[in-house]
Amino acid sequence: MRVESLTAEAAKTHVAAWRGLVARCLEPNIFLEPDFALAAAKHLAKDAEPRFLFIWNESGDQSELIGICPLAHANGFGKFLPQRIWTHDQAPLGTPLLDRARAQDALAAILSYARTSEIAGLMFPLLPQHGPVAQLLSAWVASEGDDFQIFAPLQRAVLSAGADAKAYLETSVASARRRKLKRARSQLEAQGALNFRVFQTPREIEKAREAFFSLEAKGWKGRRGTAFLQSPHRSAFAREMASKLAAEDKFFIGSLELDGEPLAMSLMLSSGSRAYWWKITYDESFAAYSPGVLLAVEMTQYLLSDPTIALTDSCASDENSMLDHVWSEQMTLVDVFVGIEPRQKSKFAALARREALYRDLRCRLKKILRKIRR
């Protein structure tokens, strides 16, 4: 095994090998594909650019990429917390990319590299708890006898393929809510032509993406200052990432429209057989008609009709997402802190306590901010 620690700029030289690894990875993660991750590192990381670990399997004069894992740059208060795999507020998944045929070797190389940095543990954030990478990590911990601790279990709505759309929605959506949605739909249809559209070509996506940004800026994110158009960095990232993923047929946009004007829109990503509901926005002047939920119903039917999609991740960041009322299945995500140096158990325990305290304080501050906003 050979491990390289590269800047985002240096990682660009290996994009072809990176794409090859994506095609044969053990568990997909669109947010760690080059089109997404390199755009995020360029526009969102600022002075805390991550280092990308590239794990190569050497055989004679041949090198095969078998793993990629981005490590966060610790600065500020983060210097006192555990070293962690890099994620950011636009990437709700932290699964490293591991070659399915050499996943165990790739993971061992990542952890061995971390050990040489004299750190006591490595944090794997936003990892599907029952996914193959988490299971591999659990097996490694058991075999090495190291410590580990789980933080922040999160239940997130998902949609599995295979069900008849009509039967699925009748089962997953409560009857009272179905009646309410039916009335809302009828009331909207009385006002004009109500249509659901999916934009898939790069040219269509470019236009629809800007319509999404404009609609988002008119809503609560605009009032809070977190809309894409209110941040040059976020908007530049989203435009670059969307254009590149669209060229790879990995980006599409759903839109519920009244007389051609969008009531609700969703930005969708895809990787292999998995889709990701990345963002949603809606016209708040039509809030009484639940346009976001109506869009979710339409998109659910669309996703279930696509034979190439086995699972759709809602990407929801909290337990009260709109899709919880439409999709009946859930996936558990966890942050896993893994000890990598048996001789530093006391340091690992101290870091785990510090992490728990930091998370508790951050949670308290968020509650205070929510009260202030209300």
Secondary structure, DSSP 8 states (H G I E B T S, - for coil): -EEEEE-HHHHGGGHHHHHHHHHTBSS--GGGSHHHHHHHHHHT-TT---EEEEEEEEETTEEEEEEEEEE----GGGGGS-EEB---TT------EEBTTSHHHHHHHHHHHHHHTT-SEEEEEEEETTSHHHHHHHHHHHHHT--EEEEEEEEEEEEESSS-HHHHHHHHS-HHHHHHHHHHHHHHHTTS-EEEEEE-SHHHHHHHHHHHHHHHHTSHHHHHT-SGGG-HHHHHHHHHHHHHHHHTT-EEEEEEEETTEEEEEEEEEEETTEEEEEEEEE-GGGGGG-HHHHHHHHHHHHHHH-TT-SEEE---SSTT-GGGGT--EEEEEEEEEEE--GGGHHHHHHHHHHHHHHHHHHHHHHHHHHHHH-
